[in-house]
Each structure stands twice: as structure tokens, then as C-alpha cells.
Amino acid sequence: MMKNKKGQVIFSNFILLIMFLGIAMASGIIAGVVYYQVDTLDSVLHTVNFPLPLENTAPGNATNVTDFQDILGMVVYPILGLRTSLPYLVYFMIFGFIIALGISAYLTCKNPVFFVLHLLFTFVITYFCLILSNTYAVLLKNPFINSMMMQFTIYNKVMLFLPQIVFFTSLLFGVIAFVNLIKPQNDYSQTGINYGGEY
């Protein structure tokens, strides 16, 4: 019964990895669209300007706000400037996916059967990444999407080389989990090799 629960946990982790990978790709494209739209809005707002009707009746009333651009500079432009953080948020999501691969591999070190499952899941996830990478490469051939995603250079590289990154990273984590599986845990280890009492 316990092995069945562990198998369900590993399978649910695999489903979560696939979902997280899809969300990482979708969020990168959505972030590119938002970045492009906000950048366009910023460019358009810079072309709008008119003087403000201010009352200077109070003595010594010195203000720096004289036109519409001054108001936008204090209120709107700082908010629009937050668009530069969108690429970093996408990068953190990709690194979060790599950390999730490491956690999934760590869970496999509890039982040798799950190590084999981890290798199988690695091949399936790599195939899924190959589909996503090819789809993204086709999207980048569109000139509009290519110009829209120009600010996301690292994301573009990661998505184009996603199968290699995921395969070798998952394989590395699987090797680490396998080494953790075979090393002696204690004198009477049930999961590792028992080398004797002196170890």
C-alpha cells in the first residue's frame, strides 16, 4: 500500500513538471506580449503633451509640474518602467522548473524502482520539450513575434535549447539520486549497499 502511495506521488510530480513546463512557456510568451504592449504605450504617451492650467496666486508657490508630461513622469512612467522586470520573472520560472526537476530526482532516491521511473520520465519530458521548442522556433519565424520577444534573449535561448537543457539536467539529477541510493546509509542500511560494520 505504501509503495502504491509513493508511486502516486512520483506520477503526480511528473504531471506537475509537465504542467509547470507548459506554464513556463506560456508565461514567457504572455510576458513578451505585455512587455511589447507596455513599451508601445510608453512610446505613445511620450508624444502627448500640453500645458496645465495652474494657479500661481499663492506667494512662493514654486512647482515643477507645468505640463502633462510632468504628471506622467511622476505617476505613470515609474509604473510602466516595471516592465523591465518581466524577463527576470520568466527566468526565475525556468530556474524554478530546474529546481523542481532536482526535487523530483531526490524523491527517486528512496527506492530503486523510482530511479527507473525517473529515467523514463526524463525521456518523456524531453520529448515534450522537443515539441515545445519546435513550436517556439516556428513562432519566432513570425517577424512580429520575433520583434516582440527581442527583449527576452535568455528566454529565447533557453526555449530553443530546452530539450538539451532538460535532458542533461534531469540526467544529472538522476545520477546524483543514484549515487545517493547506492552509498551506505548506516551499518544496516536497507536502501544502500552494506559495506560492513567499520563503515
N, C-alpha and C positions, 0 to 999 in steps of 0.2 A: 504494500500500500504506500509506503514511504517513497519507494523508487518511482511509483506512478506519479506521486506529487512532485518529485524532483523533475521528472520528465515533462510534466505540465509546465513547471517553472521555466525550464530551458526552452520549451516550444513557445511559451508566451514572450520570453525575452527575444527570441528570433522574430516573432511578429512585431514586437515593439521596435526592433532595429530596422526592419523593413519600413515601418510607418515613419520612423524618425528620419530615415534617409529620404523618403518622398517629401516629407515636410521641409527638410533642409533644402532640397532642390526648389520646391515651390516658393519657399520664403525668400530664396535668393532672387528668383525672377520677380516676385512681388516687390522686394526691396529695390530692385533695379527700376521697376515702373514708378514706384513712389519717388525715388531719387530723381528720375527724369522729370516727373511732373512738378516736383517742388523746385527743381532748378529752372524749369521753364517759367513757373510762376514768379520766381525771384527775378528773372530777366525782364519779364513783362512789367513787374511793379517798379523796376528802376526807370522805366520810361514814363511813368505817370508822376507829374509834379505840378503843384500850383501853390501860390502863396496863401497863407492862412490869415483870415481877418482877426487880428489880435488887438486888444485894447491896451494901450500903454498909458492909461490915465494915472496909475499909481506911480509916485516918485520912486526912482531907483528900481523900477521893475525891469530888470535885465533878464531876458530869457534866450535860450539857444534855439527854441522852436520857432521857426519862421515860415516853414513850408511843410507840405505833406511828406516829403522825403525824411524830414527830421522826425516826424511821428513814426514813420515806418522803421527808421533806424533804431528807435527806442523800443518799439513793441513787436514788429513783425519780423524784421531781419534776424534778430537773435534766435527766434523760433525756427525760421527757415534754415538757419545755419546748422541746426541739429542733424540735417540730412547727411553730413559728413560722417556721422557715427553709424549709419546704416551698413556700410561694408564691414565694419568691425563686428557688428551684431551677427552678421551672416557667418563671419569667420569663427566666432565663438560657437555657433551652432554646429559647424563642421567639426571643430575640435571636440565638442560635446559628443558627437557621434563616434569619434575615435575613442574617447574615454568609455563610451557605452560598449564598444567592442572589447575593450580591456576588461570591463566588469563581467561581460558575458563569458570571456575566456577564463576569468578567475572562478566563475561558478562551475566550469567544467573540471576543475582540478579535484573535485570531490569524489568523482567516480570515473574510471577509465572509459566506460561506455559513453559518457557525455563528452569525452575528448573526441571520440569518433564522430559524434553528432556535431561537435563544433567544426570539424573539418568539412562535413557535409554542408553545414550552414554557410561556411565560408565560400564554398563553390556556388551555392545558390545565391547568396548576397552579391558575389562578384558578377554573376550573370545578370542579376537585376541592375547592378551598377553599370554594366556594359550597355544595357538598354537605355538607361537614363543618360549616360554620357553621349551615346549616338544621337539621342533626341536633342540634347542640348547643342551638339555640334551642328545639327540641322537648323536649330533655331538661330544660332549665331550667323548662319549664312544670309539671313534676312538683314539687309542694311539698317533698317530701323531698329531692330532688336540689338544688332551689333553696336550701334551708336549709343543705345540706351544702357547697355551693360559695360560700356567702356571704363567706367569708374571702378568696376569690380574686377580688377585684373587678377588678384589672387583667387577669387572665387571662380573665374573663368578657367584658370589653370587647373584648379582642383577638380572642377566638373569635367574637364576634358581628359584628365588622367585619373578619374575616380576609380575605375576598375583596378588599376595597378595599386593605387594607394590603399584601397580597402583590402585587396587580396594580401598584399605583403604585411600590412599592419595586423590583420586578423591572424595571418600565419605566424607572425612574430609573437603575438599574444598567446596563440595556441602552443608554441614551443615553450614559452615561459610557464604556461599552465602544466605542460607535460613534464618539465623539469621539476616543478613543484610537486607533481604527482609521484614521481619515482624517488625523490630524495627521502631519506629516512626521517620520519617524524619523531619517533621515540624508540625505546628498546623493543617494544612490542607493537609496532605500527601495523595497523590493518590496511592502510591505503598505500604505503610506500614499501620499499624493499627493506627487509630486516637484515642489517649487516652484523648484528651481534651485540653483546652487552656492552663492549667498550665504546660503542657509538651512541 
